[in-house]
Amino acid sequence: MLQAIGLTSTPRRDLPPIVDDLTFEARPGCVTALLGEPGSGKTTALRLMLELEPGRGVTYFRGRPLHRVPQPGREVGVLLGDVPGNPARTVRNQLRMLCAAAGVPASRADTMLEVVGIAGLRDHRLGSLSRAMERRFALAAALLADPCTLLLDEPAAELSSRERTWLYGLLRGHASLGGAVLFTTDDAREAARGADRVVSIEAGRLVADQDAADFARTRLRPRVAVRTPHAARLADVLGREARAARRAVEIVAESGTRLSVYGSNCAEVGEAAFRNGVLVHQLADETGDAGGAGEATAAARPVPQARTEAGTEARAAEARSGDIRAQARIDARAETRAEAGQQVAPEARTTASGGPDSPELPFATRADGWSGGETGRCLSPAPDDVPDGRPGLPVSAVRRVGGPLRPLRYELHRVFGTATPWLTAAVVIAVSALTAVLLARTGAAPRDRMLAAWPAFLPLPPAAIGAGLLGALAFGEEYRYPALAAARGTVPRRLGLLAAKLGVCSALALLIGALALVGDTCAVGLVFGAAPLRAPAQWIIPAASWAGLLAGCAWAGVLASAVFRSTAAGLAAVLAVPVAVVPLVRKVLAEPSAYPADGMVARLRGVSAAHWPPEADRFVLGALRMMTQPVGTALVLSLIVLLCAYGFTGLRSRVRW
């Protein structure tokens, strides 16, 4: 059960809110359509339900708001906007990553690909999928955790008739298992065909809440669908007979062989075709469009002969009589409510033109804020119930999305879902080997800098830059291609995901650094022999310094991309450490110290709860020496600042109730 109560978006300057006091429900076992013209607030309403848009109101999913649900991904399946994922990632890898986010087995990805009928495309890139296949994949992602509720924004947009039939069949199958389905559309015919209940909104406000059968009867015009090879001749015949009988008949040519006849029935059209010897291949009653009597569908082309002055006069007479009948129904409902103590203001009444088959639904809006459809059902609470004229509903800001349930598995699927780490490693090893050979040829750099391929004019060695790039991609890629849900605007912020990203990126950085060292050694030995490669007397401290530099650059990239929400900003923060921070640190360290720091290792041993052996003193001393170097100090300070900024911008709650 989905219950949306008093949804109201944040007011705009000099303009009303996009969604204004919207209240309705989507029942389990039922497919509900949220119908409205483009710009009527359908997408904003869905974002308010998912707490992705600031505003007022509350939405209950089986009696709980979304932020109270322990695992939202298993409660609500969402389709907002385009397919969530990097276009370079394969269909199967993307679904496996989402499986780790939802906490379901990875085998669920193959199962859902079979369900939506794209198992043969599992190794295709997301960017190569057609529009129809993208929609199938998006539905597989929404159904991945077997949610109870589906929220889909324009799921049938740009789909063929066959694909739409399949889509609505899948939605009805989900509803038949007890799930609730809510989808938005701006096509009244599709809403009537694909939904069990239709909620109509206009300018962000509720217009009607009806069963699909009542909606089709009161809001859609019945028509006769005719398919004939002589469409123009049949249109001329029907137009002449309508003028002779002074009947209101409208004929719309939808294609070369198909006509839609409004204001008639199958018997009349068939008899006219028989009398005039016109061959007919198809003749069926269908539900037409939701426009006025003189409107045609977007793909339709009106036939001028069918629109006669007599038909216009007849339609006007029917409209006038329909106004009288509609006003009589409103007055009757007003009298019934008045007997129950409910006053209806005359200025709040809205009357639609047309008779029983009118394209618009007559409804009444009470002055106290309640609005009822054709059935007179009360849907919105009265604003007079609270002092400020609004329901006493919570006010919420944009909420951070929860992290994946299996963060390490999620991060591994994210990293290795594309060729980026392999390509980065190959480029780093090649550039590092070439730089090491050039440094060995000139002999101007020490052995350690030569093997690290770190000349004096470079701010960082190639391996450190590659590690920073992989770290910047950790969050930057997700901000560019949201992975857990489309159009959510943020990525997960839990500590488990941060720890997984830091661990995976540091491991990749150390691996790239080790491969770069091996590649540099092999390249220098191959070109110059063993002369430049003298065995170092102390290799532990240089190795620890190298590992600390690589891991620190990777961590700086992760934290900076999370704070600044961009891969480029994360990589720039990594490069800013040697370019901007190191000179400042070097200037500070160059100042003479008033007190010596001798004996610091012994003092650390005294304050430490764990007693390490005397042999570990040199390792501690080596670590302290690395931290007191300009690059090490700058990197440590940068990591501390970025971690504090990450905690301030990301980990704090942004929900205000």
DOKOL-28860 format. One record per residue (C-alpha): x, y, z; residue in one letter. Coordinates in nm, 3 decimals, decimal comma, padded with zeros to 5 digits. Layout:
! DOKOL-28860
REC     east    north       up  code
REC        X        Y        Z     A
...
//
This chain:
! DOKOL-28860
REC     east    north       up  code
REC   00,000   00,000   00,000     M
REC   00,133   00,340  -00,102     L
REC  -00,030   00,643   00,060     Q
REC   00,075   00,992  -00,047     A
REC  -00,063   01,259   00,186     I
REC  -00,043   01,633   00,128     G
REC   00,255   01,630  -00,108     L
REC   00,358   01,991  -00,171     T
REC   00,681   02,101  -00,336     S
REC   00,879   02,403  -00,228     T
REC   00,711   02,722  -00,356     P
REC   00,884   02,907  -00,637     R
REC   00,937   03,282  -00,660     R
REC   00,611   03,448  -00,770     D
REC   00,484   03,108  -00,888     L
REC   00,271   02,840  -00,724     P
REC   00,438   02,512  -00,621     P
REC   00,472   02,248  -00,889     I
REC   00,285   01,998  -00,668     V
REC   00,020   02,142  -00,439     D
REC  -00,146   01,936  -00,163     D
REC  -00,158   01,610  -00,362     L
REC  -00,314   01,314  -00,182     T
REC  -00,392   00,971  -00,325     F
REC  -00,309   00,605  -00,277     E
REC  -00,190   00,310  -00,482     A
REC  -00,340  -00,012  -00,355     R
REC  -00,168  -00,352  -00,350     P
REC  -00,269  -00,582  -00,632     G
REC  -00,353  -00,280  -00,845     C
REC  -00,176  -00,085  -01,121     V
REC  -00,226   00,289  -01,071     T
REC  -00,157   00,552  -01,336     A
REC  -00,069   00,910  -01,245     L
REC  -00,204   01,100  -01,546     L
REC  -00,123   01,457  -01,634     G
REC  -00,003   01,683  -01,910     E
REC   00,372   01,752  -01,942     P
REC   00,467   01,995  -01,668     G
REC   00,176   01,902  -01,443     S
REC   00,408   01,779  -01,165     G
REC   00,411   01,401  -01,211     K
REC   00,788   01,356  -01,183     T
REC   00,809   01,603  -00,895     T
REC   00,540   01,405  -00,714     A
REC   00,745   01,086  -00,748     L
REC   01,056   01,263  -00,621     R
REC   00,860   01,393  -00,322     L
REC   00,746   01,039  -00,247     M
REC   01,107   00,919  -00,256     L
REC   01,222   01,212  -00,038     E
REC   01,447   01,338  -00,315     L
REC   01,276   01,676  -00,340     E
REC   01,237   01,926  -00,057     P
REC   00,879   02,005   00,036     G
REC   00,589   01,913   00,260     R
REC   00,389   01,599   00,298     G
REC   00,459   01,236   00,370     V
REC   00,435   00,909   00,179     T
REC   00,376   00,581   00,356     Y
REC   00,498   00,256   00,207     F
REC   00,303  -00,015   00,386     R
REC   00,258   00,220   00,680     G
REC   00,614   00,358   00,704     R
REC   00,786   00,656   00,541     P
REC   01,082   00,568   00,326     L
REC   01,344   00,692   00,571     H
REC   01,203   00,449   00,829     R
REC   01,238   00,147   00,600     V
REC   01,555  -00,050   00,689     P
REC   01,622  -00,158   00,330     Q
REC   01,449   00,085   00,090     P
REC   01,573  -00,100  -00,219     G
REC   01,373  -00,407  -00,119     R
REC   01,062  -00,200  -00,051     E
REC   01,052   00,031  -00,354     V
REC   01,169  -00,026  -00,710     G
REC   01,236   00,301  -00,889     V
REC   01,264   00,409  -01,251     L
REC   01,341   00,779  -01,284     L
REC   01,495   00,923  -01,597     G
REC   01,748   00,730  -01,802     D
REC   01,922   00,403  -01,727     V
REC   02,145   00,439  -01,419     P
REC   02,495   00,335  -01,514     G
REC   02,813   00,401  -01,707     N
REC   02,748   00,347  -02,081     P
REC   03,077   00,155  -02,104     A
REC   02,959  -00,104  -01,849     R
REC   02,796  -00,426  -01,965     T
REC   02,437  -00,511  -01,881     V
REC   02,533  -00,804  -01,662     R
REC   02,806  -00,619  -01,472     N
REC   02,574  -00,330  -01,396     Q
REC   02,304  -00,559  -01,260     L
REC   02,559  -00,749  -01,052     R
REC   02,674  -00,423  -00,899     M
REC   02,312  -00,334  -00,817     L
REC   02,267  -00,682  -00,667     C
REC   02,549  -00,604  -00,422     A
REC   02,384  -00,270  -00,344     A
REC   02,050  -00,436  -00,274     A
REC   02,201  -00,726  -00,083     G
REC   02,069  -01,001  -00,311     V
REC   02,269  -01,286  -00,468     P
REC   02,452  -01,208  -00,791     A
REC   02,260  -01,488  -00,965     S
REC   01,952  -01,266  -00,938     R
REC   02,094  -01,056  -01,223     A
REC   02,077  -01,344  -01,472     D
REC   01,729  -01,434  -01,349     T
REC   01,596  -01,083  -01,408     M
REC   01,755  -01,068  -01,752     L
REC   01,554  -01,379  -01,837     E
REC   01,236  -01,225  -01,693     V
REC   01,257  -00,908  -01,901     V
REC   01,369  -01,096  -02,212     G
REC   01,718  -00,952  -02,271     I
REC   01,933  -01,244  -02,157     A
REC   02,100  -01,244  -02,497     G
REC   02,223  -00,888  -02,438     L
REC   02,399  -00,955  -02,108     R
REC   02,744  -00,882  -02,255     D
REC   02,636  -00,571  -02,447     H
REC   02,733  -00,223  -02,331     R
REC   02,463  -00,005  -02,183     L
REC   02,541   00,265  -02,436     G
REC   02,462   00,032  -02,726     S
REC   02,109  -00,058  -02,616     L
REC   01,805   00,067  -02,802     S
REC   01,534   00,265  -02,626     R
REC   01,314  -00,042  -02,584     A
REC   01,601  -00,252  -02,450     M
REC   01,699   00,029  -02,212     E
REC   01,348   00,023  -02,067     R
REC   01,364  -00,352  -02,024     R
REC   01,698  -00,320  -01,847     F
REC   01,565  -00,041  -01,624     A
REC   01,271  -00,260  -01,527     L
REC   01,511  -00,544  -01,446     A
REC   01,703  -00,304  -01,219     A
REC   01,380  -00,189  -01,051     A
REC   01,264  -00,547  -00,993     L
REC   01,606  -00,674  -00,885     L
REC   01,535  -00,687  -00,511     A
REC   01,174  -00,806  -00,557     D
REC   01,024  -00,483  -00,414     P
REC   00,667  -00,454  -00,294     C
REC   00,611  -00,119  -00,467     T
REC   00,714   00,004  -00,811     L
REC   00,743   00,376  -00,892     L
REC   00,799   00,428  -01,264     L
REC   00,827   00,763  -01,441     D
REC   00,705   00,745  -01,801     E
REC   00,802   00,378  -01,847     P
REC   00,629   00,354  -02,187     A
REC   00,782   00,670  -02,337     A
REC   00,903   00,623  -02,696     E
REC   00,808   00,254  -02,697     L
REC   00,626   00,077  -02,977     S
REC   00,278  -00,062  -02,934     S
REC   00,416  -00,413  -02,895     R
REC   00,665  -00,305  -02,628     E
REC   00,393  -00,119  -02,440     R
REC   00,174  -00,427  -02,439     T
REC   00,462  -00,630  -02,294     W
REC   00,536  -00,360  -02,036     L
REC   00,182  -00,337  -01,905     Y
REC   00,161  -00,716  -01,895     G
REC   00,471  -00,724  -01,676     L
REC   00,331  -00,456  -01,444     L
REC   00,002  -00,643  -01,409     R
REC   00,195  -00,960  -01,332     G
REC   00,377  -00,782  -01,050     H
REC   00,049  -00,644  -00,918     A
REC  -00,115  -00,988  -00,933     S
REC   00,142  -01,108  -00,678     L
REC   00,025  -00,845  -00,430     G
REC   00,255  -00,558  -00,526     G
REC   00,156  -00,197  -00,579     A
REC   00,249  -00,030  -00,908     V
REC   00,240   00,343  -00,978     L
REC   00,349   00,481  -01,315     F
REC   00,318   00,823  -01,472     T
REC   00,196   00,901  -01,820     T
REC   00,056   01,185  -02,025     D
REC  -00,143   00,958  -02,258     D
REC  -00,501   00,908  -02,141     A
REC  -00,555   00,604  -02,361     R
REC  -00,247   00,430  -02,225     E
REC  -00,358   00,509  -01,872     A
REC  -00,697   00,351  -01,936     A
REC  -00,547   00,042  -02,102     R
REC  -00,253  -00,020  -01,873     G
REC  -00,391   00,071  -01,529     A
REC  -00,665  -00,048  -01,297     D
REC  -00,700   00,297  -01,144     R
REC  -00,625   00,641  -01,286     V
REC  -00,527   00,942  -01,074     V
REC  -00,555   01,261  -01,280     S
REC  -00,366   01,575  -01,182     I
REC  -00,346   01,922  -01,333     E
REC  -00,105   02,196  -01,228     A
REC   00,007   01,977  -00,939     G
REC  -00,341   01,937  -00,792     R
REC  -00,571   01,637  -00,787     L
REC  -00,847   01,638  -01,048     V
REC  -00,995   01,289  -01,020     A
REC  -00,928   00,944  -00,876     D
REC  -01,124   00,678  -01,066     Q
REC  -01,131   00,318  -01,168     D
REC  -01,003   00,264  -01,520     A
REC  -01,351   00,167  -01,642     A
REC  -01,508   00,482  -01,503     D
REC  -01,221   00,689  -01,638     F
REC  -01,265   00,548  -01,988     A
REC  -01,642   00,601  -01,972     R
REC  -01,634   00,959  -01,846     T
REC  -01,303   01,100  -01,974     R
REC  -01,241   00,922  -02,306     L
REC  -01,442   00,941  -02,624     R
REC  -01,555   00,611  -02,775     P
REC  -01,468   00,563  -03,140     R
REC  -01,497   00,314  -03,421     V
REC  -01,167   00,191  -03,564     A
REC  -01,198   00,115  -03,937     V
REC  -00,932  -00,035  -04,161     R
REC  -01,006  -00,022  -04,532     T
REC  -00,802   00,014  -04,853     P
REC  -01,047   00,288  -04,959     H
REC  -01,014   00,515  -04,656     A
REC  -01,067   00,843  -04,841     A
REC  -01,380   00,714  -05,015     R
REC  -01,529   00,580  -04,692     L
REC  -01,455   00,909  -04,515     A
REC  -01,639   01,097  -04,790     D
REC  -01,937   00,859  -04,765     V
REC  -01,963   00,891  -04,388     L
REC  -01,930   01,270  -04,410     G
REC  -02,212   01,300  -04,666     R
REC  -02,445   01,077  -04,464     E
REC  -02,367   01,272  -04,146     A
REC  -02,452   01,600  -04,316     R
REC  -02,774   01,451  -04,451     A
REC  -02,880   01,317  -04,111     A
REC  -02,752   01,630  -03,930     R
REC  -02,547   01,417  -03,691     R
REC  -02,223   01,511  -03,512     A
REC  -01,966   01,275  -03,663     V
REC  -01,591   01,332  -03,674     E
REC  -01,358   01,127  -03,892     I
REC  -00,984   01,120  -03,839     V
REC  -00,742   00,956  -04,084     A
REC  -00,468   00,797  -03,873     E
REC  -00,284   00,629  -04,161     S
REC  -00,335   00,545  -04,527     G
REC  -00,577   00,262  -04,450     T
REC  -00,707   00,341  -04,102     R
REC  -00,986   00,573  -03,991     L
REC  -01,117   00,668  -03,648     S
REC  -01,485   00,762  -03,644     V
REC  -01,617   00,959  -03,343     Y
REC  -01,987   00,999  -03,274     G
REC  -02,098   00,678  -03,446     S
REC  -02,097   00,302  -03,387     N
REC  -01,995  -00,012  -03,568     C
REC  -02,346  -00,080  -03,701     A
REC  -02,384   00,261  -03,864     E
REC  -02,035   00,258  -04,017     V
REC  -02,075  -00,098  -04,143     G
REC  -02,415  -00,031  -04,301     E
REC  -02,286   00,284  -04,472     A
REC  -01,988   00,092  -04,613     A
REC  -02,216  -00,190  -04,735     F
REC  -02,462   00,046  -04,905     R
REC  -02,184   00,219  -05,095     N
REC  -01,981  -00,093  -05,177     G
REC  -01,671  -00,001  -04,975     V
REC  -01,450  -00,293  -04,872     L
REC  -01,378  -00,301  -04,495     V
REC  -01,101  -00,513  -04,343     H
REC  -01,152  -00,419  -03,977     Q
REC  -01,437  -00,268  -03,778     L
REC  -01,414  -00,242  -03,400     A
REC  -01,519  -00,023  -03,108     D
REC  -01,225   00,134  -02,927     E
REC  -01,153   00,396  -02,664     T
REC  -01,052   00,724  -02,818     G
REC  -00,851   01,020  -02,702     D
REC  -00,927   01,245  -02,406     A
REC  -00,946   01,573  -02,593     G
REC  -01,247   01,780  -02,686     G
REC  -01,488   01,693  -02,962     A
REC  -01,292   01,882  -03,219     G
REC  -00,947   01,759  -03,120     E
REC  -00,745   01,492  -03,293     A
REC  -00,465   01,273  -03,167     T
REC  -00,104   01,382  -03,213     A
REC  -00,054   01,140  -03,500     A
REC  -00,396   01,193  -03,653     A
REC  -00,491   01,396  -03,958     R
REC  -00,850   01,528  -03,967     P
REC  -01,067   01,487  -04,276     V
REC  -01,231   01,824  -04,353     P
REC  -01,539   01,673  -04,518     Q
REC  -01,653   01,519  -04,192     A
REC  -01,675   01,851  -04,008     R
REC  -01,999   02,014  -04,114     T
REC  -02,188   02,311  -03,988     E
REC  -02,472   02,083  -03,890     A
REC  -02,237   01,868  -03,689     G
REC  -02,098   02,174  -03,516     T
REC  -02,446   02,294  -03,423     E
REC  -02,540   01,948  -03,300     A
REC  -02,228   01,926  -03,084     R
REC  -02,300   02,269  -02,940     A
REC  -02,653   02,160  -02,850     A
REC  -02,521   01,845  -02,685     E
REC  -02,267   02,052  -02,494     A
REC  -02,537   02,286  -02,366     R
REC  -02,754   01,996  -02,255     S
REC  -02,447   01,833  -02,101     G
REC  -02,379   02,150  -01,901     D
REC  -02,730   02,132  -01,761     I
REC  -02,697   01,764  -01,669     R
REC  -02,350   01,817  -01,517     A
REC  -02,471   02,115  -01,314     Q
REC  -02,767   01,910  -01,193     A
REC  -02,531   01,635  -01,074     R
REC  -02,313   01,889  -00,893     I
REC  -02,613   02,052  -00,730     D
REC  -02,741   01,711  -00,619     A
REC  -02,405   01,629  -00,463     R
REC  -02,395   01,971  -00,301     A
REC  -02,738   01,916  -00,146     E
REC  -02,631   01,575  -00,018     T
REC  -02,318   01,718   00,142     R
REC  -02,512   02,014   00,283     A
REC  -02,743   01,771   00,462     E
REC  -02,430   01,618   00,618     A
REC  -02,314   01,959   00,737     G
REC  -02,065   02,026   00,454     Q
REC  -02,095   02,361   00,279     Q
REC  -02,008   02,398  -00,087     V
REC  -01,918   02,743  -00,211     A
REC  -02,065   02,833  -00,550     P
REC  -01,737   02,983  -00,665     E
REC  -01,559   02,655  -00,596     A
REC  -01,772   02,458  -00,841     R
REC  -01,616   02,366  -01,170     T
REC  -01,839   02,240  -01,448     T
REC  -01,720   02,054  -01,753     A
REC  -01,900   02,067  -02,081     S
REC  -02,037   01,760  -02,246     G
REC  -02,288   01,488  -02,185     G
REC  -02,243   01,144  -02,030     P
REC  -01,966   01,070  -02,281     D
REC  -01,804   01,406  -02,232     S
REC  -01,427   01,407  -02,264     P
REC  -01,393   01,590  -01,933     E
REC  -01,508   01,474  -01,594     L
REC  -01,744   01,702  -01,397     P
REC  -01,614   01,749  -01,045     F
REC  -01,671   01,982  -00,754     A
REC  -01,412   02,141  -00,528     T
REC  -01,527   02,239  -00,182     R
REC  -01,426   02,566  -00,031     A
REC  -01,288   02,390   00,277     D
REC  -01,024   02,214   00,070     G
REC  -01,175   01,874  -00,003     W
REC  -01,200   01,767  -00,364     S
REC  -01,408   01,484  -00,498     G
REC  -01,425   01,308  -00,830     G
REC  -01,724   01,154  -01,004     E
REC  -01,779   00,923  -00,710     T
REC  -01,761   01,209  -00,460     G
REC  -01,465   01,048  -00,279     R
REC  -01,280   01,280  -00,038     C
REC  -00,910   01,272  -00,102     L
REC  -00,738   01,575   00,054     S
REC  -00,747   01,688   00,416     P
REC  -00,897   02,026   00,485     A
REC  -00,644   02,303   00,541     P
REC  -00,875   02,459   00,798     D
REC  -00,788   02,175   01,032     D
REC  -00,456   02,343   01,119     V
REC  -00,376   02,703   01,205     P
REC  -00,151   02,781   00,908     D
REC  -00,398   02,659   00,650     G
REC  -00,192   02,351   00,564     R
REC  -00,215   01,994   00,689     P
REC   00,003   01,922   00,990     G
REC   00,253   01,728   00,780     L
REC   00,631   01,706   00,812     P
REC   00,869   01,924   00,619     V
REC   01,164   01,736   00,471     S
REC   01,480   01,830   00,285     A
REC   01,665   01,625   00,028     V
REC   01,765   01,297   00,190     R
REC   02,090   01,112   00,144     R
REC   02,052   00,772  -00,011     V
REC   02,161   00,476   00,200     G
REC   02,468   00,282   00,103     G
REC   02,484  -00,068  -00,046     P
REC   02,424  -00,361   00,181     L
REC   02,742  -00,532   00,058     R
REC   02,982  -00,242   00,006     P
REC   03,300  -00,440  -00,067     L
REC   03,132  -00,656  -00,330     R
REC   02,962  -00,349  -00,472     Y
REC   03,292  -00,161  -00,502     E
REC   03,469  -00,454  -00,666     L
REC   03,192  -00,478  -00,927     H
REC   03,211  -00,104  -00,982     R
REC   03,588  -00,098  -01,031     V
REC   03,618  -00,399  -01,257     F
REC   03,296  -00,339  -01,448     G
REC   03,487  -00,136  -01,708     T
REC   03,835  -00,143  -01,859     A
REC   03,941   00,176  -01,677     T
REC   04,173   00,015  -01,415     P
REC   04,346  -00,205  -01,673     W
REC   04,391   00,083  -01,913     L
REC   04,519   00,309  -01,635     T
REC   04,767   00,046  -01,519     A
REC   04,897  -00,011  -01,873     A
REC   04,948   00,361  -01,936     V
REC   05,117   00,412  -01,597     V
REC   05,360   00,121  -01,648     I
REC   05,451   00,235  -01,998     A
REC   05,507   00,601  -01,900     V
REC   05,693   00,503  -01,584     S
REC   05,930   00,268  -01,771     A
REC   06,006   00,532  -02,033     L
REC   06,071   00,796  -01,766     T
REC   06,299   00,559  -01,570     A
REC   06,507   00,486  -01,881     V
REC   06,550   00,858  -01,950     L
REC   06,652   00,927  -01,588     L
REC   06,902   00,639  -01,596     A
REC   07,051   00,770  -01,920     R
REC   07,112   01,119  -01,780     T
REC   07,223   00,993  -01,439     G
REC   07,099   01,313  -01,277     A
REC   06,853   01,144  -01,037     A
REC   06,927   00,916  -00,739     P
REC   06,857   00,547  -00,768     R
REC   06,532   00,566  -00,568     D
REC   06,390   00,846  -00,780     R
REC   06,503   00,670  -01,097     M
REC   06,321   00,347  -01,006     L
REC   06,014   00,548  -00,903     A
REC   06,031   00,740  -01,235     A
REC   06,004   01,065  -01,044     W
REC   06,210   01,347  -01,196     P
REC   06,242   01,673  -01,010     A
REC   06,018   01,869  -01,250     F
REC   05,718   01,635  -01,201     L
REC   05,495   01,698  -00,898     P
REC   05,426   01,326  -00,860     L
REC   05,550   01,006  -01,025     P
REC   05,322   00,844  -01,287     P
REC   05,221   00,564  -01,048     A
REC   05,101   00,816  -00,788     A
REC   04,904   01,009  -01,049     I
REC   04,741   00,684  -01,169     G
REC   04,654   00,594  -00,809     A
REC   04,499   00,938  -00,759     G
REC   04,299   00,899  -01,080     L
REC   04,155   00,563  -00,971     L
REC   04,070   00,715  -00,635     G
REC   03,900   01,014  -00,796     A
REC   03,691   00,781  -01,011     L
REC   03,566   00,599  -00,701     A
REC   03,306   00,866  -00,624     F
REC   03,335   01,086  -00,932     G
REC   03,204   00,813  -01,163     E
REC   02,900   00,760  -00,943     E
REC   02,816   01,130  -00,942     Y
REC   02,829   01,126  -01,320     R
REC   02,647   00,794  -01,358     Y
REC   02,435   00,734  -01,044     P
REC   02,448   00,364  -00,969     A
REC   02,195   00,298  -00,695     L
REC   01,904   00,492  -00,845     A
REC   01,860   00,723  -01,139     A
REC   01,833   01,099  -01,087     A
REC   01,890   01,077  -00,713     R
REC   02,161   01,338  -00,731     G
REC   02,376   01,186  -00,456     T
REC   02,565   00,866  -00,392     V
REC   02,573   00,650  -00,080     P
REC   02,743   00,807   00,221     R
REC   02,774   00,529   00,475     R
REC   03,106   00,456   00,644     L
REC   03,102   00,099   00,515     G
REC   03,108   00,219   00,154     L
REC   03,382   00,473   00,230     L
REC   03,595   00,203   00,393     A
REC   03,539  -00,027   00,094     A
REC   03,641   00,243  -00,152     K
REC   03,950   00,337   00,047     L
REC   04,055  -00,027   00,083     G
REC   04,000  -00,122  -00,282     V
REC   04,164   00,194  -00,417     C
REC   04,469   00,159  -00,191     S
REC   04,510  -00,204  -00,293     A
REC   04,493  -00,105  -00,660     L
REC   04,740   00,175  -00,597     A
REC   04,991  -00,061  -00,431     L
REC   04,949  -00,311  -00,714     L
REC   05,010  -00,044  -00,977     I
REC   05,311   00,082  -00,780     G
REC   05,460  -00,267  -00,757     A
REC   05,406  -00,330  -01,129     L
REC   05,559   00,009  -01,211     A
REC   05,870  -00,070  -01,004     L
REC   05,907  -00,409  -01,170     V
REC   05,857  -00,252  -01,512     G
REC   06,110   00,024  -01,441     D
REC   06,370  -00,226  -01,318     T
REC   06,322  -00,451  -01,620     C
REC   06,336  -00,159  -01,864     A
REC   06,653  -00,009  -01,712     V
REC   06,822  -00,350  -01,688     G
REC   06,731  -00,431  -02,048     L
REC   06,872  -00,105  -02,184     V
REC   07,172  -00,039  -01,959     F
REC   07,238  -00,369  -01,784     G
REC   07,281  -00,398  -01,406     A
REC   07,504  -00,091  -01,363     A
REC   07,229   00,153  -01,255     P
REC   07,060  -00,114  -01,038     L
REC   07,283  -00,147  -00,736     R
REC   07,125  -00,338  -00,446     A
REC   07,011  -00,090  -00,177     P
REC   07,141  -00,135   00,175     A
REC   06,812  -00,023   00,333     Q
REC   06,507  -00,105   00,128     W
REC   06,234  -00,114   00,396     I
REC   06,208   00,261   00,451     I
REC   06,203   00,350   00,075     P
REC   05,944   00,078   00,014     A
REC   05,728   00,203   00,299     A
REC   05,761   00,560   00,170     S
REC   05,660   00,446  -00,178     W
REC   05,358   00,256  -00,046     A
REC   05,252   00,546   00,175     G
REC   05,274   00,789  -00,116     L
REC   05,060   00,572  -00,343     L
REC   04,800   00,491  -00,080     A
REC   04,785   00,855   00,030     G
REC   04,726   00,977  -00,326     C
REC   04,451   00,718  -00,376     A
REC   04,281   00,817  -00,052     W
REC   04,310   01,186  -00,136     A
REC   04,139   01,118  -00,470     G
REC   03,857   00,925  -00,303     V
REC   03,787   01,188  -00,039     L
REC   03,825   01,485  -00,273     A
REC   03,589   01,338  -00,534     S
REC   03,335   01,270  -00,258     A
REC   03,359   01,626  -00,126     V
REC   03,365   01,808  -00,460     F
REC   03,146   01,555  -00,649     R
REC   03,370   01,541  -00,954     S
REC   03,648   01,321  -01,087     T
REC   03,840   01,620  -01,219     A
REC   03,819   01,794  -00,881     A
REC   03,944   01,481  -00,707     G
REC   04,246   01,451  -00,938     L
REC   04,314   01,823  -00,902     A
REC   04,317   01,785  -00,524     A
REC   04,576   01,508  -00,557     V
REC   04,800   01,725  -00,774     L
REC   04,751   02,022  -00,541     A
REC   04,933   01,837  -00,262     V
REC   05,285   01,866  -00,414     P
REC   05,212   02,188  -00,604     V
REC   05,046   02,402  -00,338     A
REC   05,070   02,232   00,002     V
REC   05,430   02,104  -00,010     V
REC   05,588   02,450  -00,055     P
REC   05,398   02,578   00,248     L
REC   05,503   02,280   00,456     V
REC   05,864   02,310   00,340     R
REC   05,864   02,674   00,444     K
REC   05,730   02,588   00,789     V
REC   05,978   02,302   00,840     L
REC   06,266   02,525   00,733     A
REC   06,218   02,741   01,040     E
REC   06,452   02,643   01,327     P
REC   06,296   02,456   01,619     S
REC   06,333   02,602   01,969     A
REC   06,315   02,257   02,130     Y
REC   06,460   01,931   01,993     P
REC   06,233   01,630   01,934     A
REC   06,489   01,369   02,030     D
REC   06,360   01,069   02,221     G
REC   06,010   01,084   02,071     M
REC   06,009   00,710   01,998     V
REC   06,081   00,631   02,362     A
REC   05,804   00,864   02,475     R
REC   05,561   00,698   02,234     L
REC   05,657   00,361   02,380     R
REC   05,576   00,493   02,728     G
REC   05,227   00,627   02,641     V
REC   05,129   00,333   02,421     S
REC   04,901   00,071   02,571     A
REC   05,062  -00,202   02,359     A
REC   05,431  -00,270   02,421     H
REC   05,617  -00,329   02,094     W
REC   05,962  -00,498   02,083     P
REC   06,276  -00,285   02,069     P
REC   06,336  -00,397   01,709     E
REC   06,023  -00,209   01,601     A
REC   06,173   00,123   01,706     D
REC   06,344   00,174   01,374     R
REC   06,020   00,113   01,184     F
REC   05,842   00,373   01,398     V
REC   06,133   00,609   01,350     L
REC   06,122   00,553   00,975     G
REC   05,749   00,629   00,968     A
REC   05,804   00,948   01,164     L
REC   06,081   01,054   00,928     R
REC   05,849   00,999   00,631     M
REC   05,579   01,209   00,794     M
REC   05,823   01,489   00,864     T
REC   05,927   01,507   00,500     Q
REC   05,752   01,787   00,309     P
REC   05,558   01,554   00,079     V
REC   05,456   01,323   00,362     G
REC   05,349   01,607   00,589     T
REC   05,153   01,774   00,310     A
REC   04,979   01,447   00,220     L
REC   04,887   01,373   00,581     V
REC   04,751   01,725   00,632     L
REC   04,554   01,706   00,307     S
REC   04,400   01,373   00,405     L
REC   04,298   01,509   00,745     I
REC   04,135   01,815   00,588     V
REC   03,954   01,609   00,323     L
REC   03,834   01,355   00,578     L
REC   03,693   01,634   00,795     C
REC   03,525   01,792   00,491     A
REC   03,382   01,456   00,390     Y
REC   03,241   01,401   00,735     G
REC   03,088   01,746   00,743     F
REC   02,931   01,736   00,395     T
REC   02,849   01,370   00,358     G
REC   02,802   01,182   00,681     L
REC   02,579   01,428   00,864     R
REC   02,204   01,377   00,834     S
REC   02,017   01,618   00,612     R
REC   01,662   01,521   00,704     V
REC   01,469   01,774   00,911     R
REC   01,135   01,666   01,054     W
//
